[in-house]
Amino acid sequence: MRALLADDLAYATGWDDLQARLSRKGYQLREAGGGLALHDAAGARFCKGSDLGYSYSRLMRRFDAPFPGHRHRYLYHKAH
């Protein structure tokens, strides 16, 4: 899974772009506790975002924003 999504995770320019890239391959990120998890189109969870090599905090720093709608928005301020 990591190899399949490596370019999408590496080259996405923001949350919307990342979700669009993942969607084209049948996946999406969803909030999971204090982080994110990868799900397929049917809603089945595959793995944590960090298992793909990109933790939620790393993506927040890169995109300079928390994941849209994430309940733990305070994590954004801790990541800076």
OpenMM code with the backbone's topology and positions (N, CA, C; nanometers):
from openmm import Vec3, app, unit

residues = "MET ARG ALA LEU LEU ALA ASP ASP LEU ALA TYR ALA THR GLY TRP ASP ASP LEU GLN ALA ARG LEU SER ARG LYS GLY TYR GLN LEU ARG GLU ALA GLY GLY GLY LEU ALA LEU HIS ASP ALA ALA GLY ALA ARG PHE CYS LYS GLY SER ASP LEU GLY TYR SER TYR SER ARG LEU MET ARG ARG PHE ASP ALA PRO PHE PRO GLY HIS ARG HIS ARG TYR LEU TYR HIS LYS ALA HIS".split()
positions = [
    Vec3(0.0826, -0.1177, 0.0000),
    Vec3(0.0000, 0.0000, 0.0000),
    Vec3(0.0882, 0.1257, 0.0000),
    Vec3(0.1943, 0.1172, 0.0777),
    Vec3(0.2852, 0.2320, 0.0871),
    Vec3(0.3412, 0.2686, -0.0497),
    Vec3(0.3845, 0.1710, -0.1274),
    Vec3(0.4407, 0.1959, -0.2602),
    Vec3(0.3340, 0.2468, -0.3567),
    Vec3(0.2138, 0.1928, -0.3479),
    Vec3(0.1039, 0.2327, -0.4367),
    Vec3(0.0691, 0.3800, -0.4203),
    Vec3(0.0762, 0.4300, -0.2976),
    Vec3(0.0332, 0.5669, -0.2688),
    Vec3(0.1488, 0.6642, -0.2458),
    Vec3(0.2716, 0.6180, -0.2607),
    Vec3(0.3892, 0.6991, -0.2288),
    Vec3(0.3910, 0.8324, -0.3037),
    Vec3(0.3701, 0.8314, -0.4342),
    Vec3(0.3734, 0.9561, -0.5111),
    Vec3(0.2600, 1.0498, -0.4715),
    Vec3(0.1420, 0.9940, -0.4463),
    Vec3(0.0283, 1.0765, -0.4072),
    Vec3(0.0575, 1.1481, -0.2755),
    Vec3(0.1114, 1.0764, -0.1804),
    Vec3(0.1437, 1.1353, -0.0505),
    Vec3(0.2596, 1.2338, -0.0621),
    Vec3(0.3554, 1.2055, -0.1463),
    Vec3(0.4731, 1.2911, -0.1591),
    Vec3(0.4451, 1.4200, -0.2354),
    Vec3(0.3564, 1.4154, -0.3347),
    Vec3(0.3391, 1.5309, -0.4227),
    Vec3(0.2091, 1.6083, -0.4039),
    Vec3(0.1245, 1.5643, -0.3160),
    Vec3(-0.0002, 1.6383, -0.2912),
    Vec3(0.0346, 1.7775, -0.2384),
    Vec3(-0.0432, 1.8757, -0.2823),
    Vec3(-0.0162, 2.0142, -0.2443),
    Vec3(-0.1046, 2.0637, -0.1310),
    Vec3(-0.1978, 1.9829, -0.0871),
    Vec3(-0.2874, 2.0196, 0.0221),
    Vec3(-0.3835, 1.9053, 0.0497),
    Vec3(-0.4679, 1.9243, 0.1500),
    Vec3(-0.5617, 1.8176, 0.1879),
    Vec3(-0.6566, 1.7809, 0.0748),
    Vec3(-0.7117, 1.8806, 0.0058),
    Vec3(-0.8049, 1.8514, -0.1040),
    Vec3(-0.7352, 1.7762, -0.2166),
    Vec3(-0.6148, 1.8190, -0.2501),
    Vec3(-0.5393, 1.7510, -0.3546),
    Vec3(-0.5079, 1.6075, -0.3133),
    Vec3(-0.4677, 1.5880, -0.1889),
    Vec3(-0.4369, 1.4531, -0.1417),
    Vec3(-0.5607, 1.3643, -0.1468),
    Vec3(-0.6727, 1.4133, -0.0985),
    Vec3(-0.7958, 1.3335, -0.1010),
    Vec3(-0.8365, 1.3013, -0.2449),
    Vec3(-0.8207, 1.3960, -0.3372),
    Vec3(-0.8547, 1.3714, -0.4778),
    Vec3(-0.7639, 1.2641, -0.5374),
    Vec3(-0.6363, 1.2719, -0.5074),
    Vec3(-0.5413, 1.1713, -0.5575),
    Vec3(-0.5753, 1.0326, -0.5039),
    Vec3(-0.6024, 1.0252, -0.3737),
    Vec3(-0.6362, 0.8963, -0.3132),
    Vec3(-0.7687, 0.8441, -0.3680),
    Vec3(-0.8642, 0.9315, -0.3873),
    Vec3(-0.9957, 0.8929, -0.4383),
    Vec3(-0.9861, 0.8290, -0.5763),
    Vec3(-0.8983, 0.8806, -0.6594),
    Vec3(-0.8810, 0.8230, -0.7944),
    Vec3(-0.8340, 0.6777, -0.7871),
    Vec3(-0.7745, 0.6392, -0.6753),
    Vec3(-0.7285, 0.5016, -0.6570),
    Vec3(-0.8220, 0.4217, -0.5675),
    Vec3(-0.9344, 0.4848, -0.5273),
    Vec3(-1.0335, 0.4137, -0.4472),
    Vec3(-1.0139, 0.4212, -0.2971),
    Vec3(-0.9408, 0.5220, -0.2498),
    Vec3(-0.9130, 0.5356, -0.1074),
    Vec3(-0.9462, 0.6753, -0.0576),
    Vec3(-0.9487, 0.6894, 0.0732),
    Vec3(-0.9653, 0.8203, 0.1347),
    Vec3(-0.9092, 0.8173, 0.2762),
    Vec3(-0.8687, 0.9333, 0.3222),
    Vec3(-0.8254, 0.9476, 0.4609),
    Vec3(-0.9443, 0.9911, 0.5441),
    Vec3(-0.9505, 0.9380, 0.6650),
    Vec3(-1.0545, 0.9759, 0.7604),
    Vec3(-0.9899, 0.9953, 0.8967),
    Vec3(-1.0537, 1.0778, 0.9763),
    Vec3(-1.0088, 1.0987, 1.1129),
    Vec3(-1.0121, 0.9665, 1.1892),
    Vec3(-0.9097, 0.9443, 1.2686),
    Vec3(-0.9025, 0.8241, 1.3529),
    Vec3(-0.8327, 0.8619, 1.4823),
    Vec3(-0.9112, 0.8911, 1.5840),
    Vec3(-0.8531, 0.9339, 1.7113),
    Vec3(-0.7783, 1.0637, 1.6932),
    Vec3(-0.6517, 1.0651, 1.7303),
    Vec3(-0.5697, 1.1843, 1.7154),
    Vec3(-0.4947, 1.1893, 1.5844),
    Vec3(-0.5288, 1.1021, 1.4915),
    Vec3(-0.4585, 1.0988, 1.3632),
    Vec3(-0.5526, 1.0705, 1.2488),
    Vec3(-0.5006, 1.0000, 1.1496),
    Vec3(-0.5767, 0.9667, 1.0294),
    Vec3(-0.5615, 0.8182, 0.9986),
    Vec3(-0.6593, 0.7660, 0.9264),
    Vec3(-0.6526, 0.6274, 0.8796),
    Vec3(-0.6955, 0.6225, 0.7338),
    Vec3(-0.6397, 0.5289, 0.6611),
    Vec3(-0.6730, 0.5088, 0.5210),
    Vec3(-0.7873, 0.4086, 0.5108),
    Vec3(-0.8899, 0.4444, 0.4332),
    Vec3(-1.0068, 0.3595, 0.4123),
    Vec3(-1.0293, 0.3392, 0.2635),
    Vec3(-1.0949, 0.2291, 0.2279),
    Vec3(-1.1328, 0.2100, 0.0884),
    Vec3(-1.2690, 0.2747, 0.0655),
    Vec3(-1.3160, 0.2701, -0.0585),
    Vec3(-1.4419, 0.3358, -0.0952),
    Vec3(-1.5616, 0.2801, -0.0187),
    Vec3(-1.5545, 0.1542, 0.0236),
    Vec3(-1.6639, 0.0918, 0.0980),
    Vec3(-1.6580, 0.1260, 0.2466),
    Vec3(-1.5503, 0.1941, 0.2897),
    Vec3(-1.5373, 0.2330, 0.4292),
    Vec3(-1.4507, 0.1420, 0.5137),
    Vec3(-1.3963, 0.0374, 0.4539),
    Vec3(-1.3097, -0.0537, 0.5299),
    Vec3(-1.1758, 0.0134, 0.5596),
    Vec3(-1.1334, 0.0038, 0.6838),
    Vec3(-1.0063, 0.0637, 0.7245),
    Vec3(-0.8915, -0.0277, 0.6851),
    Vec3(-0.7880, 0.0312, 0.6237),
    Vec3(-0.6696, -0.0441, 0.5859),
    Vec3(-0.5570, -0.0272, 0.6870),
    Vec3(-0.5246, 0.0983, 0.7190),
    Vec3(-0.4109, 0.1226, 0.8074),
    Vec3(-0.4133, 0.2663, 0.8574),
    Vec3(-0.3257, 0.2941, 0.9524),
    Vec3(-0.3079, 0.4310, 0.9989),
    Vec3(-0.2278, 0.5076, 0.8943),
    Vec3(-0.2501, 0.6371, 0.8904),
    Vec3(-0.1728, 0.7203, 0.7981),
    Vec3(-0.0238, 0.7097, 0.8237),
    Vec3(0.0141, 0.6998, 0.9495),
    Vec3(0.1566, 0.6903, 0.9827),
    Vec3(0.2186, 0.5606, 0.9304),
    Vec3(0.1375, 0.4567, 0.9117),
    Vec3(0.1886, 0.3317, 0.8540),
    Vec3(0.2302, 0.3500, 0.7086),
    Vec3(0.1804, 0.4568, 0.6462),
    Vec3(0.2163, 0.4881, 0.5081),
    Vec3(0.3406, 0.5768, 0.5010),
    Vec3(0.3930, 0.6124, 0.6179),
    Vec3(0.5121, 0.6950, 0.6219),
    Vec3(0.4845, 0.8429, 0.6394),
    Vec3(0.3583, 0.8784, 0.6598),
    Vec3(0.3203, 1.0185, 0.6750),
    Vec3(0.2278, 1.0328, 0.7944),
    Vec3(0.2831, 1.0765, 0.9046),
    Vec3(0.2012, 1.0974, 1.0237),
    Vec3(0.1116, 1.2192, 1.0032),
    Vec3(0.0064, 1.2249, 1.0828),
    Vec3(-0.0845, 1.3395, 1.0769),
    Vec3(-0.0086, 1.4692, 1.1041),
    Vec3(0.0777, 1.4707, 1.2035),
    Vec3(0.1512, 1.5937, 1.2363),
    Vec3(0.2425, 1.6359, 1.1210),
    Vec3(0.3020, 1.5410, 1.0545),
    Vec3(0.3892, 1.5737, 0.9408),
    Vec3(0.3080, 1.6353, 0.8270),
    Vec3(0.1920, 1.5791, 0.7982),
    Vec3(0.1072, 1.6343, 0.6922),
    Vec3(0.0517, 1.7716, 0.7310),
    Vec3(0.0160, 1.7895, 0.8574),
    Vec3(-0.0324, 1.9212, 0.9014),
    Vec3(0.0753, 2.0280, 0.8818),
    Vec3(0.1976, 1.9965, 0.9175),
    Vec3(0.3070, 2.0931, 0.8989),
    Vec3(0.3270, 2.1229, 0.7512),
    Vec3(0.3234, 2.0205, 0.6697),
    Vec3(0.3465, 2.0396, 0.5266),
    Vec3(0.2363, 2.1203, 0.4604),
    Vec3(0.1107, 2.0910, 0.4949),
    Vec3(-0.0022, 2.1612, 0.4336),
    Vec3(-0.0393, 2.2883, 0.5099),
    Vec3(0.0254, 2.3107, 0.6215),
    Vec3(0.0015, 2.4269, 0.7073),
    Vec3(-0.1459, 2.4413, 0.7451),
    Vec3(-0.2081, 2.3279, 0.7750),
    Vec3(-0.3493, 2.3273, 0.8152),
    Vec3(-0.3852, 2.1905, 0.8722),
    Vec3(-0.4808, 2.1876, 0.9660),
    Vec3(-0.5293, 2.0581, 1.0142),
    Vec3(-0.6167, 1.9913, 0.9088),
    Vec3(-0.6367, 1.8626, 0.9219),
    Vec3(-0.7255, 1.7893, 0.8329),
    Vec3(-0.8661, 1.8483, 0.8442),
    Vec3(-0.9327, 1.8760, 0.7329),
    Vec3(-1.0660, 1.9367, 0.7385),
    Vec3(-1.1639, 1.8566, 0.8251),
    Vec3(-1.2221, 1.9253, 0.9222),
    Vec3(-1.3215, 1.8640, 1.0084),
    Vec3(-1.2659, 1.7808, 1.1230),
    Vec3(-1.1331, 1.7703, 1.1335),
    Vec3(-1.0743, 1.6894, 1.2402),
    Vec3(-1.1097, 1.7497, 1.3756),
    Vec3(-1.1577, 1.6671, 1.4670),
    Vec3(-1.2000, 1.7150, 1.5986),
    Vec3(-1.0834, 1.7625, 1.6846),
    Vec3(-0.9659, 1.7103, 1.6611),
    Vec3(-0.8496, 1.7452, 1.7433),
    Vec3(-0.7675, 1.8547, 1.6754),
    Vec3(-0.8293, 1.9694, 1.6559),
    Vec3(-0.7625, 2.0804, 1.5879),
    Vec3(-0.6445, 2.1344, 1.6698),
    Vec3(-0.6472, 2.1144, 1.7997),
    Vec3(-0.5376, 2.1626, 1.8834),
    Vec3(-0.4048, 2.0981, 1.8431),
    Vec3(-0.4099, 1.9817, 1.7810),
    Vec3(-0.2872, 1.9147, 1.7384),
    Vec3(-0.2123, 1.9971, 1.6344),
    Vec3(-0.2855, 2.0770, 1.5591),
    Vec3(-0.2229, 2.1642, 1.4585),
    Vec3(-0.1278, 2.2627, 1.5264),
    Vec3(-0.1714, 2.3201, 1.6358),
    Vec3(-0.0891, 2.4176, 1.7063),
    Vec3(0.0316, 2.3503, 1.7728),
    Vec3(0.0171, 2.2261, 1.8131),
    Vec3(0.1284, 2.1525, 1.8736),
    Vec3(0.2319, 2.1143, 1.7678),
    Vec3(0.1877, 2.0995, 1.6426),
    Vec3(0.2772, 2.0590, 1.5352),
    Vec3(0.3670, 2.1742, 1.4896),
    Vec3(0.3323, 2.2949, 1.5291),
    Vec3(0.4118, 2.4114, 1.4875),
    Vec3(0.5131, 2.4499, 1.5906),
] * unit.nanometer
topology = app.Topology()
chain = topology.addChain("A")
for resn in residues:
    res = topology.addResidue(resn, chain)
    for name in ("N", "CA", "C"):
        topology.addAtom(name, app.Element.getBySymbol(name[0]), res)
